[in-house]
Amino acid sequence: MKKLLSVAGAALLTVLAAVFAFGQPAHAAAGFSVSNGRLYDANGNEFIMRGVNHAHTWYPQQTSSFANIKALGANTVRVVLASGDRWAKNDTADVANVISLCKANKLICVLEVHDTTGYGEQSGAITLDRAVDYWLSIASALQGQEKYVIVNIGNEPYGNQGYGTWATDTANAIKRLRAGGLAHTIMVDGPNWGQDWSFTMRDNASTVFNADPQKNTVFSIHMYGVFDTAAEITDYLGRFRSAGLPIVVGEFGFNHSDGNPDEDTIMAYSQANGIGYLGWSWSGNGGGVEYLDMATNFDPNQLTSWGQRIFNGANGIKSTAKEASVYSGVTPTTPPPTTTPPTTPPPTTAPPTTPPPSGGCTASYTIVNSWQGGFQGEVKVTAGSAAINGWTTKWTFANGQTVTQSWNATISGSGSTYTARNVDYNGRLGAGSSTSFGFIGSWNGTNSVPAVTCTAS
């Protein structure tokens, strides 16, 4: 603001008029911008995302999906792209075509690179730095599209291992994109397969936001089994709102293999608090999560129960979405016809399942957060000198504590003794590798840390 106030005469009045009229930074005229935790379009109007994810990179023939998603009321589509490291690269021409389809159907494009998914845990996943290489390689398709495109640097950029560098890596990625000339609003995903159960993104969001020279970054949380209660959802989103930091629910479902998300609260709280949401996903899911399809075989006339819920249900897309004001006067064009989708199902975000040999393990217990009557605990499991196929941890509370919910492990209790076993995606660890699981518990009076044992299988 000091820099703006140094401008004299008519230029000062022009800048101030823009700020007061729109409640946002003057640079917003170039594209989307962020102010006081809210997202504004290039006309200065607040924009709240209401839309879905579309797996374009695995189904590039399904170009009619953009028109079909729009017809059901969406104002945004998050488009899956690939850098060429794990899946075939979406080149400059293809990305330009995707943007044109979004614009033709008056949709805001959130473009994401999927190859980063589960880095540190998923074999073949790439770094955020490598994702930036991709964005800079296709920069010519993005430049000039700041009014219509938001750049989501990398999907779920860490699994449940090695995510401690998330803040530094994300800040550096943002700086490289800015140095490379990208002026778009940038979206960043949380670690822990996007679910940020470690609160790494939540607790470092202000640092990352301030690292952006343009202060034009939006945070994205993916809500699956970790977010199965109203309290967890409202607390997480509410903390961003209280901090004045922009947050959207970049993915969520009505069910998932790691638990049952509370989609009703996600949608209701988002609507009540002006938070965007993007459901996963339009169609084409495979690998055991086909139930997340909103439309059967990409047919908008065959909505699944999930599709009906998110488009037509309470606080759903049709009743709450508002088209971005930048599309006033834009005439849509007819998209190409749909074609038969490929028979090979796309990859999912599930971690790898190839079993290594067996070995020993150790475990450590940490109280991550505590409040009157409740706390969040975390147990870190580390394989020994040899790889393991699975693990079981046990501990006994000494002060009457109880576990009320958990994620990334199956926990059972017998009196004060609790047993936690791996779930299908985090039991196999390489020698010296680690994974973590978390839980919410209750306590009264004393909350001492118990000793934890680990047995490998």
NORLIN-V358676 format. One record per residue. RES is the residue in three letters. OMEGA is omega in whole degrees, 0 to 359 (none if undefined). D_LAST is the distance of its C-alpha to the last C-alpha in Angstrom with 2 decimals. Layout:
BEGIN
{{RES,OMEGA,D_LAST} {RES,OMEGA,D_LAST}}
END
This chain:
BEGIN
{{MET,178,59.65} {LYS,179,61.76} {LYS,179,61.94} {LEU,183,63.18} {LEU,178,65.80} {SER,179,67.21} {VAL,186,68.41} {ALA,167,72.04} {GLY,185,74.37} {ALA,179,73.60} {ALA,178,70.21} {LEU,181,69.10} {LEU,179,70.35} {THR,181,68.58} {VAL,181,65.22} {LEU,178,65.61} {ALA,179,66.71} {ALA,182,63.58} {VAL,183,61.36} {PHE,181,63.17} {ALA,189,63.47} {PHE,180,59.86} {GLY,185,58.03} {GLN,181,56.03} {PRO,184,56.41} {ALA,182,59.34} {HIS,184,57.24} {ALA,182,55.84} {ALA,180,58.61} {ALA,182,56.64} {GLY,178,53.67} {PHE,177,51.12} {SER,181,50.91} {VAL,175,49.26} {SER,178,51.20} {ASN,176,50.20} {GLY,181,46.83} {ARG,179,48.42} {LEU,180,48.61} {TYR,177,52.11} {ASP,188,53.36} {ALA,176,56.12} {ASN,179,58.81} {GLY,179,57.65} {ASN,178,56.27} {GLU,180,52.96} {PHE,180,50.39} {ILE,183,47.47} {MET,171,45.01} {ARG,184,44.53} {GLY,185,42.78} {VAL,174,39.79} {ASN,179,37.58} {HIS,186,38.53} {ALA,185,36.39} {HIS,187,39.35} {THR,179,37.59} {TRP,180,35.92} {TYR,185,39.03} {PRO,179,42.00} {GLN,187,44.37} {GLN,183,43.98} {THR,178,46.71} {SER,179,48.26} {SER,181,45.27} {PHE,178,46.95} {ALA,181,50.04} {ASN,177,48.11} {ILE,178,46.01} {LYS,182,49.26} {ALA,179,51.06} {LEU,170,48.56} {GLY,185,49.51} {ALA,173,47.08} {ASN,184,48.45} {THR,170,45.46} {VAL,175,42.97} {ARG,191,39.93} {VAL,178,39.71} {VAL,175,36.62} {LEU,179,37.59} {ALA,183,35.86} {SER,184,36.68} {GLY,180,36.15} {ASP,178,33.00} {ARG,179,30.52} {TRP,184,33.09} {ALA,185,36.78} {LYS,168,38.91} {ASN,188,41.24} {ASP,185,44.31} {THR,181,47.27} {ALA,181,49.24} {ASP,179,46.47} {VAL,177,45.83} {ALA,179,49.59} {ASN,177,49.69} {VAL,180,46.92} {ILE,179,48.94} {SER,177,52.07} {LEU,176,50.43} {CYS,183,49.40} {LYS,180,52.93} {ALA,182,54.59} {ASN,175,52.79} {LYS,176,53.21} {LEU,169,49.53} {ILE,181,48.08} {CYS,166,45.53} {VAL,184,42.33} {LEU,181,40.97} {GLU,174,37.35} {VAL,186,35.42} {HIS,186,32.07} {ASP,179,30.71} {THR,189,29.55} {THR,174,27.00} {GLY,180,23.74} {TYR,182,24.81} {GLY,179,22.30} {GLU,181,19.36} {GLN,179,20.91} {SER,177,21.67} {GLY,180,25.45} {ALA,184,26.41} {ILE,180,29.56} {THR,173,30.91} {LEU,178,33.60} {ASP,177,35.95} {ARG,176,35.50} {ALA,177,36.15} {VAL,176,39.38} {ASP,180,40.38} {TYR,182,40.21} {TRP,180,42.30} {LEU,180,44.90} {SER,180,45.07} {ILE,186,46.15} {ALA,182,48.17} {SER,177,51.36} {ALA,185,50.03} {LEU,186,49.22} {GLN,184,52.32} {GLY,182,54.96} {GLN,185,52.52} {GLU,179,51.70} {LYS,190,53.28} {TYR,190,50.91} {VAL,171,47.63} {ILE,185,44.85} {VAL,177,42.41} {ASN,195,38.73} {ILE,182,37.47} {GLY,181,33.89} {ASN,172,31.58} {GLU,195,28.58} {PRO,173,28.74} {TYR,169,25.42} {GLY,181,21.93} {ASN,179,19.95} {GLN,173,20.03} {GLY,186,23.20} {TYR,181,25.47} {GLY,180,27.40} {THR,184,30.06} {TRP,185,30.76} {ALA,180,34.14} {THR,182,35.44} {ASP,180,34.36} {THR,178,35.81} {ALA,179,39.03} {ASN,178,39.49} {ALA,179,38.99} {ILE,181,41.64} {LYS,179,44.03} {ARG,178,43.70} {LEU,179,44.47} {ARG,179,47.49} {ALA,179,48.67} {GLY,174,48.38} {GLY,180,50.79} {LEU,182,48.67} {ALA,183,50.35} {HIS,164,48.32} {THR,180,46.44} {ILE,175,42.87} {MET,178,39.82} {VAL,178,36.51} {ASP,174,33.09} {GLY,176,30.64} {PRO,180,27.21} {ASN,183,23.82} {TRP,175,24.43} {GLY,189,27.92} {GLN,172,27.12} {ASP,180,27.62} {TRP,177,25.61} {SER,181,25.83} {PHE,179,29.62} {THR,178,29.98} {MET,182,32.62} {ARG,187,34.27} {ASP,180,34.81} {ASN,186,35.97} {ALA,182,37.97} {SER,178,41.36} {THR,180,40.73} {VAL,180,39.76} {PHE,182,42.70} {ASN,177,45.11} {ALA,179,43.92} {ASP,181,45.40} {PRO,181,49.04} {GLN,184,50.05} {LYS,187,48.08} {ASN,182,47.22} {THR,178,43.45} {VAL,180,41.68} {PHE,184,38.10} {SER,176,35.86} {ILE,176,33.02} {HIS,188,30.81} {MET,175,30.24} {TYR,189,27.47} {GLY,177,24.97} {VAL,184,25.33} {PHE,184,28.98} {ASP,176,28.98} {THR,179,31.64} {ALA,183,35.23} {ALA,180,34.88} {GLU,182,32.23} {ILE,183,34.34} {THR,178,37.65} {ASP,183,36.45} {TYR,182,34.96} {LEU,182,37.92} {GLY,179,40.40} {ARG,176,39.50} {PHE,178,40.43} {ARG,181,43.62} {SER,181,44.52} {ALA,182,43.99} {GLY,180,46.17} {LEU,185,43.49} {PRO,181,43.18} {ILE,171,40.10} {VAL,172,39.34} {VAL,188,36.53} {GLY,173,35.87} {GLU,167,33.38} {PHE,179,32.48} {GLY,178,31.92} {PHE,180,32.51} {ASN,175,28.94} {HIS,183,25.61} {SER,180,22.05} {ASP,179,21.00} {GLY,184,23.69} {ASN,180,27.39} {PRO,177,29.69} {ASP,185,33.01} {GLU,179,35.24} {ASP,179,38.34} {THR,178,38.12} {ILE,184,37.28} {MET,182,40.44} {ALA,181,42.65} {TYR,178,41.91} {SER,180,42.29} {GLN,182,45.61} {ALA,187,46.89} {ASN,176,46.08} {GLY,181,47.00} {ILE,180,43.50} {GLY,173,42.73} {TYR,180,39.95} {LEU,183,38.70} {GLY,174,36.60} {TRP,345,34.00} {SER,189,35.27} {TRP,181,38.37} {SER,173,37.01} {GLY,178,34.92} {ASN,177,31.34} {GLY,175,28.72} {GLY,177,25.01} {GLY,178,24.71} {VAL,179,26.81} {GLU,180,30.14} {TYR,178,31.01} {LEU,174,31.81} {ASP,174,34.85} {MET,178,38.09} {ALA,178,40.24} {THR,179,39.51} {ASN,177,40.12} {PHE,182,41.79} {ASP,182,44.56} {PRO,177,45.91} {ASN,178,47.50} {GLN,178,44.15} {LEU,175,42.44} {THR,177,39.24} {SER,177,38.82} {TRP,178,37.11} {GLY,177,40.03} {GLN,183,42.55} {ARG,187,40.95} {ILE,180,40.88} {PHE,191,44.25} {ASN,184,46.30} {GLY,179,44.71} {ALA,183,45.54} {ASN,181,45.42} {GLY,186,44.59} {ILE,186,45.76} {LYS,185,49.00} {SER,186,50.35} {THR,185,49.34} {ALA,173,49.38} {LYS,182,52.39} {GLU,178,53.24} {ALA,186,53.44} {SER,179,57.09} {VAL,181,57.15} {TYR,178,57.45} {SER,178,60.83} {GLY,178,63.10} {VAL,181,60.45} {THR,180,60.95} {PRO,175,57.85} {THR,180,57.91} {THR,180,56.63} {PRO,178,53.20} {PRO,179,52.52} {PRO,178,51.63} {THR,177,48.06} {THR,180,46.65} {THR,182,44.02} {PRO,177,40.56} {PRO,183,38.34} {THR,179,36.19} {THR,182,33.06} {PRO,180,31.17} {PRO,174,30.73} {PRO,174,27.50} {THR,181,26.10} {THR,179,24.70} {ALA,179,21.15} {PRO,185,18.73} {PRO,183,17.41} {THR,180,14.88} {THR,186,14.73} {PRO,171,11.23} {PRO,178,11.12} {PRO,185,9.62} {SER,178,6.46} {GLY,181,7.49} {GLY,180,8.11} {CYS,173,9.43} {THR,181,12.55} {ALA,176,14.29} {SER,186,18.01} {TYR,179,20.15} {THR,170,23.43} {ILE,185,26.30} {VAL,184,27.42} {ASN,182,30.50} {SER,177,32.29} {TRP,184,35.34} {GLN,177,37.26} {GLY,183,35.03} {GLY,179,32.04} {PHE,174,29.57} {GLN,178,26.88} {GLY,177,23.67} {GLU,175,21.01} {VAL,178,17.65} {LYS,180,16.53} {VAL,182,12.96} {THR,177,13.10} {ALA,180,10.90} {GLY,186,12.26} {SER,177,14.15} {ALA,179,11.72} {ALA,179,10.14} {ILE,179,6.56} {ASN,182,5.73} {GLY,183,4.91} {TRP,175,5.69} {THR,177,7.84} {THR,179,11.16} {LYS,173,14.03} {TRP,179,17.68} {THR,178,21.02} {PHE,181,24.20} {ALA,189,27.24} {ASN,176,29.95} {GLY,178,29.41} {GLN,177,27.73} {THR,175,26.19} {VAL,183,24.06} {THR,177,26.11} {GLN,184,24.30} {SER,176,21.37} {TRP,181,20.21} {ASN,173,17.23} {ALA,173,14.92} {THR,187,15.19} {ILE,176,16.61} {SER,182,17.86} {GLY,174,20.12} {SER,187,21.51} {GLY,180,24.58} {SER,181,23.96} {THR,181,20.21} {TYR,178,17.98} {THR,178,14.34} {ALA,179,13.16} {ARG,178,10.32} {ASN,169,10.31} {VAL,191,12.83} {ASP,186,13.00} {TYR,182,14.48} {ASN,180,12.71} {GLY,185,8.92} {ARG,183,9.38} {LEU,174,10.97} {GLY,181,13.08} {ALA,179,13.64} {GLY,180,15.40} {SER,183,15.16} {SER,169,15.07} {THR,181,15.18} {SER,170,16.81} {PHE,184,17.42} {GLY,178,20.62} {PHE,173,22.41} {ILE,181,25.94} {GLY,176,26.80} {SER,178,29.96} {TRP,181,31.44} {ASN,178,34.77} {GLY,182,36.37} {THR,181,33.52} {ASN,182,30.27} {SER,182,28.61} {VAL,181,25.28} {PRO,171,22.61} {ALA,182,20.11} {VAL,174,16.50} {THR,179,13.42} {CYS,177,9.96} {THR,180,6.71} {ALA,177,3.76} {SER,none,0.00}}
END
